[in-house]
Amino acid sequence: MSKQETSNNPYQGLSLMQALVTMRQLVKDESLNHFLMGQLYNYVVDSNLLKGTKYKNAADFFTDNIQEVSKATLLAHGAVARVFSQEACAQFGITRLRLLLTYKVAAKIELNSADPGGTFIMVPIEGGEVKPKLFADCGVEDLRKALANLRTPDEPMPAEDVALVDRYREAITGRFSKDTPVRVQLRSHEGKAVVDFKGIPLSQVHMLTEALLDQLYPVREVPEVEVQPAVG
């Protein structure tokens, strides 16, 4: 690099640490710009500004007039800007937050948008094992691996396990009203069949216990106790 080319660089004269601090700020500002793009896109989506124009949606409007931006980018930025704050975008970046939203849907988990860093992500590691890892500690590759793992079809369950869980499901859901979000799900974990009971109201846990006991010890299988006549 020639002396003339070096002198034209606006960062000429910065120390190594100053260069590091400046680079961090630039990365932060980039994330904030993405967030603002998402906010602006959402504003047009939610408004009536396109009424009377030839455009059916905001994505078409922006991409038709700005060649440097794609529909996929606008949709991703808009989705993140609707859920997370500007500070979260600066801290975690638009790409990780977009992947987190995809993971939320795929894994069917709850998400604290005010503190996404505390969300646990099930990340595959060596040997095929899956371990929980805080989103704050996950990189883009971790999130992509977690998503790929969720999209891997589960191994077929043994017919007898499926039949058993079906009986449990029928017995349990039959005790609750239809508007109660009770679920009984069969899944595989480390090669073993696992059953999950979800959505049981705390005040009605006893109903779950009763249903399980009825399945484990049906009335017809309880041995009759012979009553001995009293002596005396």
LUMPA-474078 format. One record per residue: residue number from 0; x, y, z of N, C-alpha, C in turn. Coordinates in nm, 4 decimals. Atoms other than C-alpha are relative to their C-alpha. Layout:
<nodes>
{node NUM,{X,Y,Z},{X,Y,Z},{X,Y,Z}}
...
</nodes>
This chain:
<nodes>
{node 0,{0.0848,-0.1195,0.0000},{0.0000,0.0000,0.0000},{0.0880,0.1240,0.0000}}
{node 1,{-0.0837,-0.1192,0.0105},{0.1430,0.3401,-0.0999},{-0.0329,0.0977,0.1124}}
{node 2,{0.0189,-0.1008,-0.1035},{0.1813,0.6350,0.1353},{-0.1232,0.0842,-0.0291}}
{node 3,{0.1138,-0.0821,0.0384},{-0.0795,0.8318,-0.0636},{-0.1314,-0.0716,0.0345}}
{node 4,{0.1211,0.0773,-0.0283},{-0.3394,0.5521,-0.0306},{-0.0277,-0.0068,0.1500}}
{node 5,{0.0156,0.0079,-0.1448},{-0.2746,0.5261,0.3432},{-0.0528,0.1307,0.0570}}
{node 6,{0.0395,-0.1297,-0.0541},{-0.3188,0.8980,0.4056},{-0.1449,0.0331,-0.0319}}
{node 7,{0.1385,-0.0258,0.0359},{-0.6605,0.8947,0.2347},{-0.0983,-0.0733,0.0911}}
{node 8,{0.0872,0.0744,-0.0904},{-0.7966,0.6589,0.4997},{-0.0385,0.0892,0.1173}}
{node 9,{0.0412,-0.0909,-0.1073},{-1.0080,0.8611,0.7492},{0.0375,-0.0486,0.1385}}
{node 10,{-0.0355,0.0541,-0.1310},{-0.8982,0.6303,1.0317},{0.1505,0.0031,0.0236}}
{node 11,{-0.1441,-0.0098,-0.0135},{-0.5297,0.7076,0.9794},{0.0380,0.0648,0.1324}}
{node 12,{-0.0474,-0.0560,-0.1257},{-0.3548,0.7656,1.3133},{-0.0617,-0.0643,0.1226}}
{node 13,{0.0598,0.0673,-0.1146},{-0.5777,0.5496,1.5354},{0.0949,-0.1058,0.0553}}
{node 14,{-0.0756,0.1091,-0.0608},{-0.4101,0.3192,1.7838},{-0.0746,-0.1306,-0.0213}}
{node 15,{0.0648,0.1301,0.0175},{-0.4893,-0.0544,1.7777},{-0.1276,-0.0075,0.0834}}
{node 16,{0.1179,0.0034,-0.0864},{-0.7277,-0.0174,2.0724},{-0.1094,0.0925,-0.0524}}
{node 17,{0.0979,-0.0915,0.0571},{-0.8960,0.2846,1.9142},{-0.0661,-0.0603,-0.1238}}
{node 18,{0.0551,0.0668,0.1177},{-0.9394,0.0852,1.5950},{-0.1019,-0.1053,0.0415}}
{node 19,{0.0913,0.1029,-0.0489},{-1.1026,-0.1950,1.7951},{-0.1312,0.0628,0.0485}}
{node 20,{0.1188,-0.0683,-0.0516},{-1.3413,0.0446,1.9731},{-0.0845,0.0555,-0.1148}}
{node 21,{0.0712,-0.0561,0.1149},{-1.4311,0.2139,1.6451},{-0.0710,-0.1087,-0.0792}}
{node 22,{0.0612,0.1105,0.0737},{-1.4969,-0.1196,1.4745},{-0.1235,-0.0504,0.0740}}
{node 23,{0.1165,0.0434,-0.0785},{-1.7297,-0.2231,1.7585},{-0.1172,0.0963,-0.0197}}
{node 24,{0.1050,-0.0998,0.0182},{-1.9216,0.1025,1.7186},{-0.0624,-0.0113,-0.1385}}
{node 25,{0.0512,0.0155,0.1360},{-1.9520,0.0500,1.3440},{-0.0926,-0.1201,-0.0107}}
{node 26,{0.0840,0.1188,0.0007},{-2.0902,-0.2991,1.3958},{-0.1321,0.0283,0.0702}}
{node 27,{0.1204,-0.0369,-0.0748},{-2.3349,-0.1635,1.6531},{-0.0910,0.0877,-0.0851}}
{node 28,{0.0798,-0.0895,0.0830},{-2.4477,0.1131,1.4196},{-0.0646,-0.0747,-0.1154}}
{node 29,{0.0568,0.0788,0.1097},{-2.4992,-0.1394,1.1405},{-0.1257,-0.0720,0.0470}}
{node 30,{0.1163,0.0689,-0.0539},{-2.7348,-0.3389,1.3607},{-0.1151,0.0972,0.0245}}
{node 31,{0.1034,-0.0997,-0.0234},{-2.9209,-0.0220,1.4572},{-0.0637,0.0435,-0.1307}}
{node 32,{0.0550,-0.0355,0.1301},{-2.9596,0.0691,1.0911},{-0.0949,-0.1078,-0.0488}}
{node 33,{0.0881,0.1090,0.0380},{-3.1099,-0.2727,1.0250},{-0.1313,0.0086,0.0767}}
{node 34,{0.1205,-0.0146,-0.0825},{-3.3520,-0.2197,1.3106},{-0.0877,0.1131,-0.0531}}
{node 35,{0.0759,-0.1136,0.0507},{-3.4547,0.1215,1.1749},{-0.0629,-0.0316,-0.1352}}
{node 36,{0.0574,0.0446,0.1271},{-3.5052,-0.0320,0.8312},{-0.1259,-0.0829,0.0254}}
{node 37,{0.1152,0.0826,-0.0340},{-3.7369,-0.2858,0.9914},{-0.1158,0.0840,0.0503}}
{node 38,{0.1053,-0.0884,-0.0507},{-3.9285,-0.0144,1.1753},{-0.0682,0.0762,-0.1130}}
{node 39,{0.0561,-0.0751,0.1116},{-3.9727,0.1891,0.8583},{-0.0846,-0.0903,-0.0891}}
{node 40,{0.0762,0.0970,0.0795},{-4.0838,-0.1186,0.6645},{-0.1330,-0.0316,0.0682}}
{node 41,{0.1231,0.0306,-0.0739},{-4.3364,-0.2044,0.9382},{-0.0983,0.1173,-0.0028}}
{node 42,{0.0863,-0.1189,0.0057},{-4.4663,0.1520,0.9326},{-0.0796,0.0029,-0.1296}}
{node 43,{0.0689,-0.0004,0.1289},{-4.5476,0.1278,0.5624},{-0.0995,-0.1162,-0.0080}}
{node 44,{0.0903,0.1160,-0.0022},{-4.6973,-0.2192,0.6110},{-0.1281,0.0331,0.0758}}
{node 45,{0.1142,-0.0264,-0.0878},{-4.9265,-0.0935,0.8880},{-0.0817,0.1224,-0.0421}}
{node 46,{0.0670,-0.1241,0.0397},{-5.0228,0.2309,0.7135},{-0.0855,-0.0207,-0.1248}}
{node 47,{0.0782,0.0005,0.1248},{-5.2478,0.3178,0.4202},{0.0741,0.0731,-0.1117}}
{node 48,{-0.0772,-0.0783,0.0965},{-4.9667,0.4826,0.2261},{-0.0019,-0.0590,-0.1403}}
{node 49,{-0.0024,0.0643,0.1317},{-4.9821,0.2287,-0.0558},{-0.1357,0.0019,-0.0691}}
{node 50,{0.1347,-0.0040,0.0574},{-5.3549,0.2808,-0.1111},{-0.0029,0.0945,-0.1198}}
{node 51,{0.0078,-0.0815,0.1210},{-5.4172,0.4085,-0.4633},{0.1230,-0.0100,-0.0883}}
{node 52,{-0.1189,0.0191,0.0822},{-5.0711,0.3064,-0.5859},{-0.0070,-0.1354,-0.0688}}
{node 53,{-0.0030,0.1279,0.0715},{-4.9773,0.0149,-0.8089},{0.0578,-0.1121,0.0851}}
{node 54,{-0.0669,0.0990,-0.0833},{-4.8045,-0.1630,-0.5194},{-0.0974,-0.0688,0.0949}}
{node 55,{0.0875,0.0790,-0.0867},{-4.9810,-0.4441,-0.3329},{0.0547,-0.0135,0.1410}}
{node 56,{-0.0594,0.0131,-0.1328},{-4.7354,-0.4560,-0.0436},{0.1251,0.0849,0.0108}}
{node 57,{-0.1153,-0.0865,-0.0266},{-4.4500,-0.2668,0.1180},{0.1291,-0.0559,-0.0586}}
{node 58,{-0.1223,0.0611,0.0528},{-4.1851,-0.5163,0.0089},{0.0174,0.0310,-0.1480}}
{node 59,{-0.0070,-0.0317,0.1429},{-4.2688,-0.4651,-0.3580},{0.0361,0.1463,-0.0224}}
{node 60,{-0.0262,-0.1435,0.0147},{-4.2650,-0.0886,-0.3133},{0.1475,0.0320,0.0207}}
{node 61,{-0.1393,-0.0336,-0.0315},{-3.9226,-0.0733,-0.1511},{0.0977,-0.0643,-0.0980}}
{node 62,{-0.0957,0.0685,0.0872},{-3.7485,-0.3329,-0.3675},{-0.0081,0.0512,-0.1437}}
{node 63,{0.0129,-0.0545,0.1352},{-3.8859,-0.1757,-0.6852},{0.0718,0.1336,-0.0131}}
{node 64,{-0.0611,-0.1328,0.0033},{-3.7382,0.1592,-0.5892},{0.1404,0.0043,0.0575}}
{node 65,{-0.1357,0.0066,-0.0567},{-3.4242,0.0528,-0.4031},{0.0604,-0.1337,-0.0405}}
{node 66,{-0.0545,0.1244,0.0550},{-3.2221,-0.2035,-0.5923},{0.0892,-0.0749,0.0986}}
{node 67,{-0.0968,0.0612,-0.0910},{-2.9811,-0.2685,-0.3037},{-0.0640,-0.0840,0.1094}}
{node 68,{0.0651,0.0738,-0.1072},{-3.2405,-0.4248,-0.0743},{-0.0902,-0.1077,-0.0592}}
{node 69,{0.0824,0.1119,0.0473},{-3.4213,-0.7585,-0.1114},{-0.1248,-0.0145,0.0867}}
{node 70,{0.1216,0.0254,-0.0765},{-3.7662,-0.8701,0.0000},{0.0311,-0.0808,0.1255}}
{node 71,{-0.0355,0.0846,-0.1143},{-3.6133,-1.1358,0.2249},{0.0617,0.0837,0.1115}}
{node 72,{-0.0637,-0.0868,-0.0992},{-3.4034,-0.8702,0.3991},{-0.1036,0.0857,0.0724}}
{node 73,{0.1024,-0.0842,-0.0607},{-3.7008,-0.6412,0.4572},{-0.0914,-0.0799,0.0920}}
{node 74,{0.0868,0.0842,-0.0825},{-3.9170,-0.9241,0.5882},{0.0699,-0.0389,0.1298}}
{node 75,{-0.0761,0.0387,-0.1189},{-3.6412,-1.0359,0.8263},{0.0165,0.1174,0.0954}}
{node 76,{-0.0181,-0.1192,-0.0835},{-3.5691,-0.6840,0.9530},{-0.1320,0.0407,0.0645}}
{node 77,{0.1304,-0.0372,-0.0532},{-3.9395,-0.6142,0.9936},{-0.0453,-0.0933,0.1112}}
{node 78,{0.0391,0.0978,-0.1019},{-4.0008,-0.9364,1.1885},{0.0748,0.0233,0.1304}}
{node 79,{-0.0815,-0.0228,-0.1195},{-3.7151,-0.8634,1.4283},{-0.0408,0.1310,0.0679}}
{node 80,{0.0348,-0.1305,-0.0570},{-3.8145,-0.4975,1.4743},{-0.1345,-0.0031,0.0711}}
{node 81,{0.1303,0.0103,-0.0665},{-4.1677,-0.6002,1.5735},{0.0111,-0.0624,0.1388}}
{node 82,{-0.0093,0.0776,-0.1242},{-4.0505,-0.8262,1.8547},{0.1018,0.0571,0.0978}}
{node 83,{-0.1109,-0.0388,-0.0869},{-3.7225,-0.6881,1.9876},{0.0235,0.1507,-0.0012}}
{node 84,{-0.0309,-0.1426,-0.0120},{-3.5939,-0.3506,2.0981},{0.1234,0.0358,-0.0816}}
{node 85,{-0.1176,-0.0495,0.0702},{-3.3320,-0.1375,1.9331},{0.1277,-0.0424,0.0734}}
{node 86,{-0.1166,0.0397,-0.0796},{-3.0948,-0.2196,2.2190},{0.0331,-0.1477,-0.0205}}
{node 87,{-0.0231,0.1431,0.0224},{-3.1419,-0.5950,2.1668},{0.0640,-0.0233,-0.1358}}
{node 88,{-0.0587,0.0138,0.1333},{-3.0620,-0.5566,1.7980},{0.1470,0.0419,0.0006}}
{node 89,{-0.1388,-0.0436,-0.0091},{-2.7462,-0.3677,1.8844},{0.0856,-0.1029,0.0727}}
{node 90,{-0.0760,0.0969,-0.0798},{-2.6426,-0.6324,2.1360},{0.0210,-0.1334,-0.0708}}
{node 91,{-0.0076,0.1352,0.0563},{-2.7202,-0.9516,1.9459},{0.0104,-0.0046,-0.1517}}
{node 92,{-0.0058,-0.0006,0.1448},{-2.7402,-0.8497,1.5821},{-0.1272,-0.0548,-0.0622}}
{node 93,{0.1249,0.0334,0.0667},{-3.0221,-0.8883,1.3348},{-0.0067,-0.1464,-0.0407}}
{node 94,{0.0002,0.1381,0.0492},{-2.9158,-1.2294,1.2046},{-0.0308,-0.0985,0.1116}}
{node 95,{0.0252,0.0918,-0.1116},{-2.9082,-1.4036,1.5432},{-0.1437,0.0113,0.0504}}
{node 96,{0.1368,-0.0181,-0.0464},{-3.2406,-1.2523,1.6450},{-0.1000,-0.0585,-0.0997}}
{node 97,{0.0883,0.0599,0.1010},{-3.3982,-1.3599,1.3162},{-0.0009,-0.1511,0.0146}}
{node 98,{-0.0081,0.1445,-0.0205},{-3.2748,-1.7149,1.3744},{-0.0705,-0.0408,0.1291}}
{node 99,{0.0679,0.0295,-0.1261},{-3.4063,-1.6989,1.7320},{-0.1518,-0.0046,-0.0205}}
{node 100,{0.1431,0.0009,0.0287},{-3.7541,-1.6132,1.6028},{-0.0405,-0.1281,-0.0732}}
{node 101,{0.0277,0.1243,0.0715},{-3.7387,-1.9102,1.3656},{0.0050,-0.1184,0.0952}}
{node 102,{-0.0130,0.1079,-0.0981},{-3.6231,-2.1349,1.6502},{-0.1203,-0.0021,0.0936}}
{node 103,{0.1164,-0.0086,-0.0889},{-3.9076,-2.0111,1.8726},{-0.1194,-0.0734,-0.0591}}
{node 104,{0.1135,0.0645,0.0665},{-4.1653,-2.1264,1.6185},{0.0229,-0.1502,-0.0130}}
{node 105,{-0.0292,0.1419,0.0227},{-3.9911,-2.4564,1.5405},{-0.0005,-0.0801,0.1292}}
{node 106,{-0.0097,0.0710,-0.1275},{-3.9288,-2.5486,1.9055},{-0.1235,0.0193,0.0876}}
{node 107,{0.1230,-0.0280,-0.0747},{-4.2655,-2.4103,2.0257},{0.0303,0.0402,0.1447}}
{node 108,{-0.0395,-0.0471,-0.1320},{-4.1073,-2.2238,2.3151},{-0.0510,0.1409,0.0225}}
{node 109,{0.0317,-0.1381,-0.0343},{-4.1939,-1.9038,2.4994},{0.1279,0.0826,-0.0093}}
{node 110,{-0.1158,-0.0856,0.0198},{-3.9664,-1.6079,2.4382},{-0.0199,0.1317,0.0734}}
{node 111,{0.0024,-0.1288,-0.0684},{-3.8886,-1.3111,2.6609},{0.0688,0.1021,-0.0901}}
{node 112,{-0.0575,-0.0934,0.0966},{-3.8420,-1.0379,2.4021},{0.0821,0.1090,0.0673}}
{node 113,{-0.0754,-0.1024,-0.0717},{-3.7138,-0.7972,2.6686},{0.1385,-0.0502,0.0397}}
{node 114,{-0.1281,0.0586,-0.0387},{-3.4327,-1.0379,2.7611},{0.0227,-0.1294,-0.0778}}
{node 115,{-0.0168,0.1212,0.0808},{-3.3734,-1.2799,2.4710},{0.1255,-0.0787,0.0334}}
{node 116,{-0.1253,0.0683,-0.0317},{-3.0248,-1.3615,2.5950},{-0.0164,-0.1143,0.0974}}
{node 117,{0.0230,0.1048,-0.0983},{-3.1724,-1.5775,2.8719},{-0.0741,-0.1208,-0.0540}}
{node 118,{0.0699,0.1126,0.0611},{-3.3472,-1.8126,2.6286},{0.0957,-0.1169,-0.0199}}
{node 119,{-0.0838,0.1180,0.0196},{-3.2105,-2.1672,2.6271},{-0.0239,-0.0592,-0.1384}}
{node 120,{0.0038,0.0608,0.1323},{-3.1295,-2.3162,2.2868},{0.0609,-0.1395,0.0103}}
{node 121,{-0.0504,0.1369,-0.0023},{-3.0865,-2.6923,2.2445},{0.0937,-0.0187,-0.1192}}
{node 122,{-0.1018,0.0012,0.1053},{-2.7608,-2.7101,2.0488},{0.0668,-0.1373,-0.0086}}
{node 123,{-0.0707,0.1275,0.0163},{-2.6201,-3.0379,1.9060},{0.1507,0.0190,0.0162}}
{node 124,{-0.1460,-0.0020,-0.0153},{-2.2602,-3.1122,2.0045},{0.0560,-0.1294,-0.0565}}
{node 125,{-0.0629,0.1193,0.0545},{-2.0131,-3.3828,1.9110},{-0.0615,-0.1259,0.0600}}
{node 126,{0.0566,0.1261,-0.0452},{-2.1427,-3.7372,1.9320},{-0.1506,-0.0062,-0.0112}}
{node 127,{0.1447,-0.0005,0.0167},{-2.4987,-3.6374,1.8481},{-0.0773,0.0430,0.1218}}
{node 128,{0.0691,-0.0431,-0.1214},{-2.5752,-3.5196,2.2015},{-0.0479,0.1442,-0.0151}}
{node 129,{0.0563,-0.1348,0.0039},{-2.7911,-3.2099,2.2473},{0.0016,0.0586,0.1406}}
{node 130,{-0.0081,-0.0631,-0.1315},{-2.7272,-2.9674,2.5330},{-0.0548,0.1425,-0.0059}}
{node 131,{0.0528,-0.1369,-0.0033},{-2.8937,-2.6409,2.6411},{0.1129,0.1026,0.0064}}
{node 132,{-0.0989,-0.1071,0.0027},{-2.7018,-2.3213,2.5738},{-0.0750,0.1326,-0.0068}}
{node 133,{0.0666,-0.1296,0.0007},{-2.8031,-1.9642,2.6486},{0.0141,0.0671,-0.1364}}
{node 134,{-0.0043,-0.0698,0.1284},{-2.8918,-1.7633,2.3401},{0.1120,0.1035,-0.0019}}
{node 135,{-0.1059,-0.1006,-0.0076},{-2.6507,-1.4943,2.4594},{0.1368,-0.0580,-0.0328}}
{node 136,{-0.1285,0.0653,0.0250},{-2.3687,-1.7490,2.4240},{0.0041,-0.0729,-0.1343}}
{node 137,{0.0085,0.0710,0.1276},{-2.4836,-1.8878,2.0878},{0.0441,0.0899,-0.1151}}
{node 138,{-0.0334,-0.0678,0.1237},{-2.3274,-1.7890,1.7602},{-0.0999,-0.0375,-0.1082}}
{node 139,{0.0894,0.0295,0.1118},{-2.5003,-1.7989,1.4236},{0.0038,-0.1486,-0.0338}}
{node 140,{-0.0122,0.1419,0.0338},{-2.3660,-2.1488,1.3585},{-0.0709,-0.0875,0.1027}}
{node 141,{0.0712,0.0751,-0.1044},{-2.5008,-2.2750,1.6936},{-0.1506,-0.0005,-0.0277}}
{node 142,{0.1432,-0.0123,0.0246},{-2.8459,-2.1475,1.6065},{-0.0417,-0.0796,-0.1230}}
{node 143,{0.0321,0.0766,0.1213},{-2.8366,-2.3023,1.2607},{0.0037,-0.1501,0.0266}}
{node 144,{-0.0058,0.1412,-0.0371},{-2.7333,-2.6368,1.4072},{-0.1242,-0.0402,0.0803}}
{node 145,{0.1186,0.0277,-0.0818},{-3.0173,-2.6176,1.6611},{-0.1236,-0.0112,-0.0877}}
{node 146,{0.1140,0.0047,0.0904},{-3.2673,-2.5469,1.3833},{0.0034,-0.1254,-0.0864}}
{node 147,{-0.0127,0.1203,0.0823},{-3.1333,-2.8271,1.1663},{-0.0373,-0.1241,0.0800}}
{node 148,{0.0324,0.1141,-0.0863},{-3.1662,-3.0659,1.4606},{-0.1509,-0.0128,0.0197}}
{node 149,{0.1453,0.0028,-0.0168},{-3.5311,-2.9685,1.5091},{-0.0692,-0.0491,-0.1261}}
{node 150,{0.0625,0.0374,0.1265},{-3.6028,-3.0271,1.1430},{0.0304,-0.1434,-0.0401}}
{node 151,{-0.0307,0.1402,0.0285},{-3.4526,-3.3773,1.1498},{-0.1161,-0.0867,0.0445}}
{node 152,{0.1145,0.0833,-0.0385},{-3.7395,-3.6275,1.1430},{0.0344,-0.0943,0.1145}}
{node 153,{-0.0207,0.0923,-0.1108},{-3.7769,-3.8275,1.4623},{-0.0064,-0.1441,-0.0488}}
{node 154,{0.0053,0.1407,0.0346},{-3.7177,-4.2009,1.4489},{-0.1396,-0.0540,0.0323}}
{node 155,{0.1329,0.0577,-0.0260},{-4.0386,-4.4066,1.4238},{-0.0068,-0.0623,0.1387}}
{node 156,{0.0192,0.0550,-0.1336},{-4.1739,-4.4991,1.7649},{-0.0578,-0.1414,-0.0096}}
{node 157,{0.0596,0.1337,-0.0036},{-4.2561,-4.8614,1.8534},{-0.1517,0.0093,0.0115}}
{node 158,{0.1468,-0.0032,0.0032},{-4.6239,-4.9373,1.7929},{-0.0591,-0.0122,0.1397}}
{node 159,{0.0546,0.0177,-0.1340},{-4.6745,-5.0490,2.1517},{0.0114,0.1281,0.0829}}
{node 160,{-0.0143,-0.1271,-0.0707},{-4.5415,-4.7150,2.2832},{-0.1052,0.1007,-0.0467}}
{node 161,{0.1003,-0.0903,0.0552},{-4.7694,-4.5200,2.0513},{-0.1381,-0.0355,0.0542}}
{node 162,{0.1309,0.0441,-0.0492},{-5.0691,-4.7294,2.1584},{-0.0174,0.0348,0.1474}}
{node 163,{0.0076,-0.0309,-0.1425},{-4.9870,-4.6813,2.5277},{-0.0251,0.1481,0.0234}}
{node 164,{0.0178,-0.1441,-0.0152},{-4.9575,-4.3039,2.4941},{-0.1382,0.0428,-0.0478}}
{node 165,{0.1357,-0.0304,0.0461},{-5.2825,-4.2960,2.2977},{-0.1017,-0.0262,0.1104}}
{node 166,{0.0913,0.0310,-0.1105},{-5.4553,-4.4605,2.5934},{0.0125,0.1052,0.1099}}
{node 167,{-0.0201,-0.1051,-0.0992},{-5.2981,-4.2125,2.8335},{-0.0657,0.1300,-0.0461}}
{node 168,{0.0557,-0.1245,0.0537},{-5.3996,-3.9245,2.6064},{-0.1518,0.0014,0.0098}}
{node 169,{0.1458,0.0084,-0.0050},{-5.7597,-4.0408,2.5829},{-0.0514,0.0111,0.1436}}
{node 170,{0.0435,-0.0023,-0.1398},{-5.7865,-4.0957,2.9577},{0.0187,0.1378,0.0622}}
{node 171,{-0.0305,-0.1287,-0.0623},{-5.6276,-3.7617,3.0478},{-0.0826,0.1132,-0.0602}}
{node 172,{0.0738,-0.1103,0.0628},{-5.7855,-3.5286,2.7935},{-0.1501,-0.0118,0.0245}}
{node 173,{0.1417,0.0196,-0.0262},{-6.1242,-3.6825,2.8658},{-0.0447,0.0561,0.1332}}
{node 174,{0.0336,-0.0531,-0.1320},{-6.1097,-3.5483,3.2218},{-0.0027,0.1531,0.0031}}
{node 175,{-0.0066,-0.1461,0.0020},{-6.0530,-3.1871,3.1190},{-0.0976,0.0548,-0.1037}}
{node 176,{0.0890,-0.0645,0.0960},{-6.2835,-2.9437,2.9393},{0.0747,0.0265,-0.1304}}
{node 177,{-0.0614,-0.0145,0.1317},{-6.2228,-2.8892,2.5695},{0.0805,0.1282,-0.0148}}
{node 178,{-0.0723,-0.1264,0.0117},{-6.1024,-2.5320,2.6220},{0.1291,0.0027,0.0827}}
{node 179,{-0.1253,0.0079,-0.0762},{-5.8176,-2.6473,2.8485},{0.1104,-0.0547,-0.0913}}
{node 180,{-0.1045,0.0399,0.0952},{-5.4906,-2.6693,2.6489},{0.0876,-0.1149,0.0501}}
{node 181,{-0.0746,0.1153,-0.0508},{-5.3907,-3.0119,2.7842},{0.0534,-0.0808,-0.1177}}
{node 182,{-0.0607,0.0781,0.1080},{-5.1460,-3.2046,2.5647},{0.0809,-0.1157,0.0586}}
{node 183,{-0.0800,0.1173,-0.0350},{-4.9927,-3.5499,2.5899},{0.0794,-0.0370,-0.1255}}
{node 184,{-0.0832,0.0175,0.1185},{-4.6975,-3.5927,2.3548},{0.1072,-0.1065,0.0226}}
{node 185,{-0.1037,0.1034,-0.0016},{-4.4666,-3.8830,2.2761},{0.1168,0.0467,-0.0850}}
{node 186,{-0.1186,-0.0387,0.0743},{-4.1095,-3.8092,2.1694},{0.1166,-0.0900,0.0366}}
{node 187,{-0.1199,0.0797,-0.0249},{-3.7676,-3.9685,2.1530},{0.1086,0.0873,0.0609}}
{node 188,{-0.1099,-0.0726,-0.0639},{-3.4839,-3.8588,2.3804},{0.1115,-0.0990,0.0308}}
{node 189,{-0.1157,0.0873,-0.0176},{-3.1439,-4.0256,2.3585},{-0.0377,-0.1473,-0.0180}}
{node 190,{0.0353,0.1369,0.0337},{-3.2998,-4.3331,2.2061},{-0.1107,-0.0604,0.0838}}
{node 191,{0.1058,0.0519,-0.0861},{-3.5736,-4.3680,2.4678},{-0.1294,0.0763,-0.0242}}
{node 192,{0.1308,-0.0628,0.0149},{-3.9466,-4.2992,2.4441},{-0.0313,0.0816,0.1243}}
{node 193,{0.0312,-0.0911,-0.1099},{-4.0488,-4.0025,2.6591},{-0.1384,0.0582,-0.0244}}
{node 194,{0.1324,-0.0598,0.0114},{-4.3996,-3.8758,2.7277},{-0.0030,0.1313,0.0763}}
{node 195,{0.0107,-0.1324,-0.0610},{-4.4690,-3.5081,2.8025},{-0.1463,0.0323,0.0268}}
{node 196,{0.1328,-0.0478,-0.0354},{-4.7751,-3.3753,2.9847},{0.0086,0.1524,0.0091}}
{node 197,{-0.0098,-0.1452,0.0061},{-4.8317,-3.0073,2.9050},{-0.1371,0.0654,0.0157}}
{node 198,{0.1206,-0.0799,-0.0094},{-5.0862,-2.7400,2.9805},{-0.0943,-0.0415,0.1106}}
{node 199,{0.0851,0.0433,-0.1104},{-5.2160,-2.8949,3.3030},{-0.0170,0.1164,0.0983}}
{node 200,{0.0197,-0.1069,-0.0991},{-5.3741,-2.6211,3.5203},{0.0439,-0.0469,0.1388}}
{node 201,{-0.0520,0.0373,-0.1308},{-5.2106,-2.6204,3.8632},{-0.1110,-0.0468,0.0927}}
{node 202,{0.1108,0.0363,-0.0888},{-5.5466,-2.6401,4.0351},{-0.0647,-0.1338,-0.0367}}
{node 203,{0.0617,0.1237,0.0457},{-5.6320,-2.9542,3.8376},{0.1012,-0.1133,-0.0170}}
{node 204,{-0.1023,0.1043,0.0092},{-5.3121,-3.1567,3.8742},{-0.0524,-0.1324,0.0546}}
{node 205,{0.0545,0.1223,-0.0578},{-5.5076,-3.4035,4.0861},{-0.0764,-0.0820,-0.1038}}
{node 206,{0.0718,0.0704,0.1051},{-5.7133,-3.4887,3.7777},{0.0958,-0.0791,-0.0878}}
{node 207,{-0.1026,0.0736,0.0737},{-5.3954,-3.5861,3.5933},{0.0413,-0.1238,0.0778}}
{node 208,{-0.0386,0.1132,-0.0847},{-5.2950,-3.8071,3.8853},{-0.1062,-0.1090,-0.0023}}
{node 209,{0.1088,0.0971,0.0014},{-5.6362,-3.9737,3.8916},{-0.0050,-0.0748,-0.1325}}
{node 210,{0.0034,0.0632,0.1315},{-5.6261,-4.0404,3.5180},{0.1130,-0.1005,-0.0163}}
{node 211,{-0.1146,0.0911,0.0094},{-5.2799,-4.1964,3.5408},{-0.0215,-0.1245,0.0864}}
{node 212,{0.0256,0.1136,-0.0890},{-5.3795,-4.4128,3.8343},{-0.1039,-0.0939,-0.0595}}
{node 213,{0.1025,0.0830,0.0620},{-5.6862,-4.5331,3.6471},{0.0588,-0.0866,-0.1105}}
{node 214,{-0.0629,0.0774,0.1065},{-5.4641,-4.6415,3.3606},{0.0968,-0.1043,0.0548}}
{node 215,{-0.0967,0.0925,-0.0583},{-5.2016,-4.8026,3.5811},{-0.0680,-0.1102,0.0792}}
{node 216,{0.0706,0.0961,-0.0853},{-5.4476,-4.9737,3.8149},{-0.1504,0.0072,-0.0270}}
{node 217,{0.1434,-0.0010,0.0290},{-5.7860,-5.0204,3.6458},{-0.0779,-0.0685,0.1108}}
{node 218,{0.0825,0.0548,-0.1078},{-6.0693,-5.0981,3.8877},{-0.0195,-0.1496,-0.0157}}
{node 219,{0.0253,0.1418,0.0217},{-6.1277,-5.4308,3.7247},{0.1192,-0.0879,0.0343}}
{node 220,{-0.1185,0.0789,-0.0290},{-5.7706,-5.5372,3.7991},{0.0381,0.0042,0.1476}}
{node 221,{-0.0302,-0.0061,-0.1425},{-5.7733,-5.4474,4.1672},{-0.0534,-0.1254,0.0669}}
{node 222,{0.0451,0.1259,-0.0604},{-5.7882,-5.7786,4.3567},{-0.0967,0.0278,0.1142}}
{node 223,{0.0977,-0.0136,-0.1058},{-6.0857,-5.8210,4.5830},{0.0599,-0.0510,0.1310}}
{node 224,{-0.0517,0.0384,-0.1321},{-6.0004,-5.8403,4.9525},{-0.1099,-0.0730,0.0746}}
{node 225,{0.0991,0.0821,-0.0726},{-6.1786,-6.1189,5.1360},{-0.0100,0.0488,0.1435}}
{node 226,{0.0234,-0.0500,-0.1364},{-6.3323,-5.9909,5.4563},{-0.0219,-0.1180,0.0912}}
{node 227,{0.0121,0.1074,-0.0953},{-6.2828,-6.2312,5.7437},{-0.1024,0.0351,0.1081}}
{node 228,{0.0979,-0.0281,-0.1054},{-6.5678,-6.2625,5.9907},{0.0677,0.0281,0.1333}}
{node 229,{-0.0567,-0.0353,-0.1306},{-6.5009,-6.1106,6.3268},{-0.0104,-0.1172,0.0953}}
{node 230,{-0.0037,0.1091,-0.0967},{-6.4020,-6.3557,6.5970},{-0.0351,0.0553,0.1379}}
{node 231,{0.0306,-0.0444,-0.1348},{-6.5553,-6.3251,6.9366},{-0.1448,-0.0205,0.0344}}
</nodes>
